Amino acid sequence: MSLDKDALDSLRRDAPVRAATPTRRRKRWIIGFGVAAGLVAAWLVAGALRPAEVEVAAVGAPRGGAGAAVLNASGYVVARRLATVSSKVTGQVASVSFEEGASVAAGHVLATLDDAIARAALAVAERQEDAARRALAEVEVRLAEAVRERDRLRRLREDRLVSESALDAAEADAASLAARLESARADVAVAASGVRLRRQELDDLVIRAPFAGVIISKDAQPGEMVSPISAGGGFTRTGIATIVDMDSREIEVDVNEAYINRVSDGQRAEAVLDAYPDWRIPARVLAIVPAADRQKATVRVRIAIEDLHPRILPDMGAKVRFLAEPGPGAAREAIASVPVAAIVEVDGVTFAWRVEEGRARRVEVTVEPEESGARDVLAGLQPDQQVILSPPATLEDGDRVRARPAR
C-alpha cells in the first residue's frame, strides 16, 4: 500500500522556536552583575586588610629640657690629658707590646729598647762597687792594726821605753789610714751611685705608659731608632705611642665675643656630634677661658660632657646649644622630642600617631613650639617610641600599618 507523503507531512510536528523573554535576559544580567560586584568587594576587602605602608621615626630625647637655646656654637671634642710617649734616651726599639685601640694602665710597658750596652755598663759599675768595698775592707783592717800599734807605743813612751819619734810615726800612720778609710768610704758611695745610675739608664730603656688611657697611635716598630729629640732626619722617631685619657674628654667651642654674655659658668648645654646628629648629649659649661682671640673675635669655652660614652672620640666635630635656665614660673619639663611632620592638629586638638604592635594608635600630645624642624613633647610620648610621619588623612585608630624608616 502506498503512503501518502502529504498526509505524513501533515502529521509531523516541528519543535517550536523558543524566543528569549525579557525575564530570562534580566536574570542573566543580575547574575553577571552579582559576580562582578563580588569580585570588586573581594578586592576592596583585601585592600582594607592589607597594612598601609607608612614612614616612621623614633621619638628622641628632649632637646632643650627646661630651657630653650640662647646660643649655638660649634667646636671639637678634645682630651685634656693626651701625650705622645717617647724614650728618655736614644736607642733602637727592641720590642713593642701594644696596638692601636688598646687600653693601658699607668706604668704598663709599651716598648723596650736594645739594652745590651746598658747591661754591660751596669756590670762594670757593679764590679767597680765591689772593688771599692774590698779596698774599704782592707783599709779598715790596716787602720785597726795601726791604732793598736799607736796605743802600744803610747804605753811604752810613758815608761820611756821608746823614743818620741817612734810614737809620732805611729800616730801619723794611724791618722793617714783613718783619712784613707774616709776616702775609701767615699769611693764606695760613688761606686754605689754609679750602679744606681746604670740601673736607671737600663730602666729608661723600658718605656711605660705615664697614665691610664687608650692608645690612639702606634708610632714606632721594632728595629727603628727613637730619640727624645729630633735627630737623624726622617730615620729617627721621636715618639712611641700617643695615649689619651678618655676620662678627660670635653668639648671646646669658640663663641663670638659679641654673644659671650649669654654664657656663664655651670650653664646647662646640649651637644650634638656631627657623626651622630640624632643623639643629644647633656653637657654644661666647665669654664670660660679668660682671653679673647683678636684675630677671630672669639672666646674659647670649655664644655663638660655629662655622659662620656665610648662613641665620643677626640677631634670629633660637635655643635653645642647653650640653654636658658628656667625661671621661677617655668612650665613642665620636656620629656621627648619629635619631628614636626609627626604632629597633627585638627580642630584645636594636637595628636600624633604611635605605632604599637603593627597598628596605628592616636595619642594626644602636649608640645612646645617648633624649633629647628622638631618639637619638644611635654606629655603623651616617651623616647624610643615610633611615630608616623605625615600620616594619611584616612588613617583610623587601630589600623594595621607596615612601618619603614624615614628616608
C-alpha positions as CSV (number, residue, x, y, z in Angstrom):
1,M,0.0,0.0,0.0
2,S,1.5,3.3,-1.0
3,L,2.0,6.0,1.6
4,D,0.6,9.5,1.0
5,K,3.6,11.8,1.6
6,D,1.3,14.8,2.1
7,A,-0.6,13.0,4.8
8,L,2.7,12.2,6.6
9,D,3.9,15.7,6.3
10,S,0.7,17.0,7.9
11,L,1.2,14.7,10.8
12,R,4.9,15.8,11.6
13,R,5.3,18.4,14.4
14,D,8.2,20.9,14.3
15,A,9.9,21.9,17.6
16,P,8.8,25.4,18.5
17,V,11.4,28.2,18.4
18,R,11.8,29.5,22.0
19,A,12.3,33.1,21.9
20,A,14.4,34.8,24.7
21,T,12.0,36.5,27.0
22,P,12.7,39.8,28.9
23,T,12.6,37.8,32.2
24,R,15.5,35.5,31.3
25,R,17.6,38.3,30.0
26,R,17.2,40.2,33.3
27,K,18.2,37.1,35.2
28,R,21.4,36.8,33.2
29,W,22.3,40.5,33.8
30,I,21.6,40.2,37.5
31,I,23.9,37.1,37.8
32,G,26.7,38.9,35.9
33,F,26.4,42.0,37.9
34,G,26.4,40.0,41.2
35,V,29.6,38.2,40.2
36,A,31.3,41.5,39.2
37,A,30.2,43.1,42.5
38,G,31.5,40.1,44.4
39,L,34.9,40.4,42.8
40,V,35.0,44.2,43.5
41,A,34.0,43.6,47.1
42,A,36.6,40.9,47.5
43,W,39.3,43.3,46.1
44,L,38.2,46.1,48.4
45,V,38.2,43.8,51.4
46,A,41.7,42.5,50.5
47,G,42.9,46.1,50.2
48,A,41.4,47.0,53.5
49,L,43.1,44.1,55.2
50,R,46.4,44.9,53.6
51,P,48.5,47.1,56.1
52,A,49.2,50.6,55.0
53,E,52.8,51.5,54.4
54,V,53.9,54.5,56.5
55,E,57.2,56.3,57.3
56,V,58.1,56.2,61.0
57,A,60.7,58.0,63.1
58,A,61.9,57.3,66.7
59,V,60.9,59.6,69.4
60,G,64.0,61.3,70.7
61,A,65.2,62.7,74.0
62,P,64.2,66.2,74.8
63,R,66.4,68.8,73.1
64,G,66.2,71.7,75.5
65,G,64.9,70.3,78.8
66,A,63.6,73.2,80.8
67,G,65.1,75.9,78.7
68,A,65.3,77.0,75.1
69,A,68.6,77.6,73.3
70,V,70.0,81.1,73.8
71,L,73.2,80.5,71.7
72,N,74.6,77.9,69.3
73,A,78.3,77.3,68.7
74,S,80.5,74.7,67.1
75,G,83.7,73.1,68.1
76,Y,85.5,69.9,68.7
77,V,85.9,67.1,71.2
78,V,89.3,67.3,72.9
79,A,91.1,65.4,75.6
80,R,92.8,67.4,78.4
81,R,95.3,64.6,79.0
82,L,96.9,63.5,75.8
83,A,100.5,62.6,75.5
84,T,102.9,61.3,72.9
85,V,105.2,58.9,74.8
86,S,108.8,58.9,73.9
87,S,112.0,57.5,75.4
88,K,114.4,59.4,77.6
89,V,117.4,58.2,75.7
90,T,118.3,57.5,72.1
91,G,118.1,53.8,71.2
92,Q,116.9,51.1,68.9
93,V,113.4,49.7,69.5
94,A,113.7,46.0,70.6
95,S,110.0,45.2,71.1
96,V,106.6,46.8,71.1
97,S,103.8,45.4,73.2
98,F,100.6,47.3,72.2
99,E,98.3,48.1,69.3
100,E,96.0,51.0,68.5
101,G,92.9,51.0,70.5
102,A,94.4,49.1,73.4
103,S,93.5,50.3,77.0
104,V,96.6,50.5,79.2
105,A,97.1,51.2,82.9
106,A,99.6,53.6,84.4
107,G,103.0,52.0,84.3
108,H,102.1,49.5,81.6
109,V,105.2,48.5,79.5
110,L,104.7,49.9,76.0
111,A,108.1,49.1,74.4
112,T,111.7,48.2,75.2
113,L,114.9,49.5,73.6
114,D,118.1,47.5,73.0
115,D,119.8,47.2,76.4
116,A,123.0,45.3,75.5
117,I,125.3,48.3,76.1
118,A,123.4,49.4,79.2
119,R,123.6,45.9,80.8
120,A,127.4,45.8,80.1
121,A,127.8,49.2,81.7
122,L,125.8,48.1,84.7
123,A,128.0,45.1,85.1
124,V,131.1,47.3,85.0
125,A,129.7,49.6,87.6
126,E,128.8,46.7,89.9
127,R,132.3,45.4,89.7
128,Q,133.7,48.8,90.5
129,E,131.5,49.0,93.5
130,D,132.7,45.6,94.6
131,A,136.3,46.6,94.2
132,A,135.7,49.8,96.2
133,R,134.1,47.8,99.0
134,R,137.1,45.4,99.1
135,A,139.5,48.3,99.3
136,L,137.5,49.8,102.1
137,A,137.7,46.5,104.0
138,E,141.5,46.4,103.6
139,V,141.8,50.0,104.8
140,E,139.7,49.2,107.8
141,V,141.9,46.2,108.8
142,R,145.1,48.2,108.4
143,L,143.7,51.1,110.4
144,A,142.7,48.8,113.2
145,E,146.3,47.5,113.2
146,A,147.7,51.0,113.2
147,V,145.5,52.1,116.1
148,R,146.7,49.1,118.2
149,E,150.3,49.9,117.4
150,R,149.9,53.5,118.3
151,D,148.3,52.7,121.6
152,R,151.1,50.2,122.4
153,L,153.7,52.8,121.7
154,R,151.9,55.3,123.9
155,R,152.1,53.0,126.9
156,L,155.8,52.3,126.2
157,R,156.5,56.0,125.9
158,E,155.0,56.6,129.3
159,D,157.7,54.2,130.6
160,R,160.3,55.9,128.4
161,L,161.0,52.7,126.6
162,V,160.5,54.1,123.0
163,S,161.5,57.4,121.5
164,E,159.2,60.3,120.8
165,S,159.8,60.0,117.1
166,A,158.6,56.3,117.0
167,L,155.3,57.3,118.7
168,D,154.9,60.3,116.3
169,A,155.3,57.9,113.3
170,A,152.8,55.5,114.7
171,E,150.2,58.3,115.3
172,A,150.8,59.7,111.8
173,D,150.4,56.2,110.3
174,A,147.0,55.8,112.2
175,A,145.8,59.2,111.1
176,S,146.8,58.5,107.5
177,L,144.9,55.3,107.5
178,A,141.9,57.0,109.0
179,A,141.9,59.5,106.2
180,R,142.3,56.7,103.7
181,L,139.3,55.0,105.3
182,E,137.1,58.1,104.7
183,S,138.3,58.2,101.1
184,A,137.5,54.5,100.7
185,R,134.1,55.0,102.1
186,A,133.6,57.9,99.7
187,D,134.7,55.7,96.8
188,V,132.2,53.1,97.8
189,A,129.4,55.7,97.9
190,V,130.5,56.9,94.4
191,A,130.6,53.4,93.1
192,A,127.1,52.7,94.5
193,S,125.8,55.8,92.9
194,G,127.3,54.7,89.6
195,V,125.4,51.4,90.0
196,R,122.2,53.1,90.6
197,L,122.8,55.4,87.6
198,R,123.4,52.4,85.4
199,R,120.3,50.7,86.7
200,Q,118.3,53.8,86.0
201,E,119.7,54.0,82.5
202,L,118.7,50.4,82.0
203,D,115.2,51.1,83.3
204,D,114.9,54.1,81.0
205,L,115.1,51.7,78.1
206,V,111.7,50.3,79.2
207,I,109.0,52.8,78.0
208,R,105.9,52.8,80.2
209,A,102.5,54.5,80.0
210,P,102.5,57.7,82.1
211,F,98.8,57.4,82.9
212,A,95.8,55.1,82.2
213,G,94.2,55.6,78.9
214,V,93.7,54.4,75.3
215,I,96.4,54.2,72.7
216,I,95.3,56.0,69.6
217,S,98.6,56.0,67.6
218,K,101.4,53.5,67.2
219,D,104.5,55.5,66.0
220,A,107.4,53.0,66.1
221,Q,108.2,49.5,65.2
222,P,111.0,47.1,66.3
223,G,114.3,48.0,64.7
224,E,113.6,51.7,64.4
225,M,115.6,54.3,66.2
226,V,113.9,56.6,68.7
227,S,115.2,59.7,70.4
228,P,113.7,62.3,72.8
229,I,114.9,65.0,70.3
230,S,114.6,65.2,66.6
231,A,117.7,63.8,65.1
232,G,118.8,61.8,62.1
233,G,116.3,63.3,59.7
234,G,113.4,61.1,58.9
235,F,115.1,57.9,60.1
236,T,114.7,58.6,63.9
237,R,111.4,58.5,65.6
238,T,110.6,61.0,68.4
239,G,107.6,59.0,69.8
240,I,106.5,55.5,70.5
241,A,102.7,56.0,71.1
242,T,100.0,58.5,71.7
243,I,97.8,57.9,74.7
244,V,94.5,59.6,75.5
245,D,92.9,59.7,78.9
246,M,89.3,59.1,77.9
247,D,88.0,60.4,81.2
248,S,89.4,63.8,80.4
249,R,87.3,64.3,77.2
250,E,85.4,67.6,76.8
251,I,84.3,70.0,74.1
252,E,85.9,73.2,73.2
253,V,83.9,75.8,71.2
254,D,84.7,79.3,70.0
255,V,81.9,81.8,70.9
256,N,81.7,85.2,69.2
257,E,82.7,87.8,71.7
258,A,79.5,89.7,71.0
259,Y,77.5,86.9,72.5
260,I,79.8,85.7,75.3
261,N,77.5,87.5,77.8
262,R,74.9,84.7,77.1
263,V,77.3,82.1,78.6
264,S,78.0,81.5,82.2
265,D,79.9,79.0,84.3
266,G,77.9,75.9,85.1
267,Q,75.3,76.8,82.5
268,R,73.4,73.8,81.0
269,A,74.1,72.9,77.4
270,E,73.4,70.2,74.9
271,A,75.9,68.8,72.4
272,V,75.3,67.1,69.1
273,L,78.1,65.3,67.4
274,D,78.4,65.6,63.6
275,A,78.8,61.8,63.4
276,Y,75.5,61.2,65.3
277,P,73.1,64.1,64.5
278,D,70.2,62.5,66.3
279,W,72.0,61.9,69.6
280,R,71.7,64.8,72.0
281,I,74.3,64.7,74.8
282,P,73.7,66.6,78.1
283,A,76.5,68.9,78.9
284,R,77.4,72.0,81.0
285,V,79.8,74.9,80.8
286,L,83.0,74.0,82.6
287,A,85.0,77.2,82.1
288,I,85.2,80.3,80.1
289,V,88.8,80.9,79.1
290,P,89.6,84.5,80.2
291,A,91.2,85.6,76.9
292,A,89.9,86.6,73.6
293,D,91.3,85.9,70.1
294,R,91.7,89.3,68.5
295,Q,92.1,87.7,65.0
296,K,88.8,85.8,65.2
297,A,87.0,87.9,67.8
298,T,86.0,84.8,69.7
299,V,86.3,83.5,73.3
300,R,87.1,79.8,73.9
301,V,84.6,78.0,76.2
302,R,85.2,74.5,77.7
303,I,82.1,72.2,77.8
304,A,82.0,69.3,80.2
305,I,80.3,66.2,78.8
306,E,78.0,64.6,81.4
307,D,77.7,61.2,79.5
308,L,81.2,60.1,78.5
309,H,80.0,57.4,76.0
310,P,82.7,55.4,74.2
311,R,81.4,56.6,70.9
312,I,82.6,60.2,71.7
313,L,86.1,60.3,70.2
314,P,88.7,63.1,70.4
315,D,88.7,65.5,67.4
316,M,85.1,64.8,66.5
317,G,83.1,67.8,65.4
318,A,80.3,69.0,67.7
319,K,77.6,71.6,67.9
320,V,76.6,73.0,71.3
321,R,73.3,74.6,72.2
322,F,73.6,76.8,75.3
323,L,70.3,76.5,77.2
324,A,68.5,79.2,79.1
325,E,67.9,78.4,82.8
326,P,64.2,78.1,83.7
327,G,62.6,81.0,85.6
328,P,60.6,80.8,88.8
329,G,57.3,80.0,87.0
330,A,58.8,77.7,84.4
331,A,56.5,75.2,82.7
332,R,56.8,71.5,82.8
333,E,60.0,69.9,81.6
334,A,60.1,68.3,78.2
335,I,60.3,64.5,78.2
336,A,60.9,63.9,74.5
337,S,61.1,65.5,71.0
338,V,59.6,64.5,67.7
339,P,59.9,65.7,64.1
340,V,57.4,68.4,63.1
341,A,55.9,66.0,60.5
342,A,54.7,63.7,63.2
343,I,52.4,66.3,64.9
344,V,48.8,66.7,63.6
345,E,46.5,69.5,64.7
346,V,42.7,69.1,63.9
347,D,40.0,71.3,65.5
348,G,42.4,72.6,68.2
349,V,43.4,69.0,69.2
350,T,47.1,68.2,68.9
351,F,47.9,64.5,68.5
352,A,50.4,62.0,66.9
353,W,50.1,58.5,65.6
354,R,52.2,56.0,67.5
355,V,53.0,52.6,66.0
356,E,52.2,49.8,68.5
357,E,52.4,46.1,67.6
358,G,51.9,46.9,63.9
359,R,48.9,49.1,64.4
360,A,48.4,52.9,64.5
361,R,47.4,54.4,67.8
362,R,46.2,58.0,68.1
363,V,47.8,59.8,71.0
364,E,47.1,63.3,72.2
365,V,50.2,65.2,73.0
366,T,51.3,68.5,74.5
367,V,54.2,70.1,72.6
368,E,56.3,73.2,72.6
369,P,56.6,75.5,69.5
370,E,58.7,74.3,66.6
371,E,62.4,74.8,66.7
372,S,64.9,73.5,64.0
373,G,62.4,71.1,62.5
374,A,61.4,69.4,65.8
375,R,59.1,70.0,68.7
376,D,59.7,69.2,72.3
377,V,57.0,67.0,73.9
378,L,55.7,67.7,77.4
379,A,53.2,64.8,77.6
380,G,51.9,61.9,75.5
381,L,55.1,60.3,74.2
382,Q,58.2,58.7,75.5
383,P,61.7,58.4,74.0
384,D,62.4,55.4,71.7
385,Q,58.7,55.0,70.7
386,Q,57.8,55.0,67.0
387,V,55.6,57.8,65.5
388,I,54.2,58.0,61.9
389,L,55.5,60.9,59.8
390,S,52.9,62.8,57.6
391,P,50.1,60.3,58.5
392,P,47.4,59.8,55.8
393,A,44.1,61.6,56.4
394,T,42.2,58.4,56.1
395,L,44.2,56.7,58.9
396,E,42.0,55.4,61.7
397,D,42.9,54.3,65.3
398,G,43.8,50.7,65.3
399,D,44.5,50.4,61.5
400,R,47.2,48.0,60.6
401,V,50.4,49.6,59.2
402,R,53.7,48.4,57.8
403,A,56.4,50.8,59.1
404,R,59.5,51.7,57.2
405,P,62.2,54.1,58.4
406,A,62.0,57.7,57.1
407,R,64.5,58.5,54.3
